Amino acid sequence: MNCSPNFLNWLRQWRVFAALFGLFFTFTPVLPAAIIGTNSPTQPLTAGRIAALPRAQQPVWKEYLKRSTRQLRADQAFLQAEMRKHGIKQLGVPPPGHSARSIPLNNPASWYGESEARRIADIVVSFQTPAGGWSKNLDMTQHPRAPGESFTSNNNSRHLGKADFDISRDAHWDYVGTFDNDATSTELRFLAKVIAATGTNQSVPYRAAFLHGLDYIFAAQYPNGGWPQVWPLQGDYHDAITCNDNVMLNVLALLRDISETNSEFAFVPEKYRARAAASLQRGIACVLATQIVVNGRRTVWCQQHDALTLQPTSARNYEMPSQTSGESAELMMFLMEQPVPSPEIVAAVNAAAAWFEKTKIYDMAFKFDYDDGRRLVPAPGNEPIWARYYEIGTDRPIFGDRDKSIHDNVNEISEERRNGYSWYNDTPKRMLEHYADWKILHAQ
């Protein structure tokens, strides 16, 4: 067919226009969504809230709160008396660091009987709080705690704003005894390795510290089986039953290993092993009780659950009540590791797996792709990922910011929070692979 030059020019222009028109409607980003909500603070455990419980439930909670208050006063009185005894006017600050990273747990078994391991063990014992736990963000390789030195380093946020959920009630007494950032569980596992590798006489102080640490875990457990982030209680979101950073999981895994007479824990007296087994079962019951139910269907878990109501609750400004993928995947894996899972555990695992299948995100990646840091961008063929948080009831991904605003688009939150928090992960992928085999063995 012969075409005039004018017609060919018009055809070329039309094709260019059509291509641009198609690209515009195919790839133009959606305009930023409006803020969809504002995060609210969680409620701490208080005498007033306990008084509102049914009368039959009040005694155990009153005793728990009384015990926590008594222990907090004892811990603080210990430090004050120590400072008076040594004539110290200003509280010392220990070397900061990541406690779990400074305490080696993967060295050869023989190493834990050597002098370097015992040196670190002495430092670990020196930083054990009077209550029996450990604080976070300490470098346990430097030196033993000195008289008048704090049990914790500075844990204050560098981004505090007005009415921030992370403002500490006492800047000098923050996270003194915690399960956050792998604290307490890491120290106890390390001491167990040293005890197993050293002679009876050399391990006496380490055994005493270990059993004192177990007493701390038992004392901190709520009547409903959960654990707070900090004990003695610190108030605010720290009182919530905490799954974030695998707080509950780390404690449960430790209790499981102790109760199963793992060779590293052979030194643990039978009465402690029995208490560990009972505490473990109460903890598992709490995990099952906190699984979020939507329209009669179980889903997954929040990073924090209210100590009394067990409902999802908030933590820091940008951590809102939601369904969380990473911690939930780890909890589901723990439940699948139970040697003889109950029907309740099987049902909980199956429901969580169904939710993870439903909430997969395909062909996207959260990565450094722009000048201002990480963004969610198209990535055709990419393996599935999951958002950190999903809105309860809709399952849409949601994201929080320092100003407590809640968004449904990660690309619209502040650069500091986009780059400073893990908004997406692929942890559930490994769990679902394990589940494929597990469900064959435990079909209902």
ABEGO torsion letter per residue (X at the ends): XBBBAAAAAAAAAAAAAAAAAAAAAAABBBBBBBBAEBBBBBBBBBAAAAAABBAAAAAAAAAAAAAAAAAAAAAAAAAAAAAAAAGBABBBBBBBEBAAAABBAABBAAAAABAAAAAAAAAAAAABBAAGBBBBGBBAAABBBBBGBBABBBABBAABBBGBAABBABAABBGBEBABGGBGAAAAAAAAAAAAABBAAAAAAAAAAAAAAAAAAAAABBAAGBBBABOBBAEEAAABBBABGGAAAAAAAAAAAAAAGBAAAAABBAAAAAAAAAAAAAAAAAAAAABBBBGGBBBBBBABBBAAAGBBBBBBAABBBBBBAAAAAAAAAAAAABABBBAAAAAAAAAAAAAAAAABBBGBBBBBABAAEBBBBBBBGBBBBBBABBBBGAGBBBBBBAAGBBBABAAABBAAAAAABBABBAAAAAAAAAAAAAAAAABX
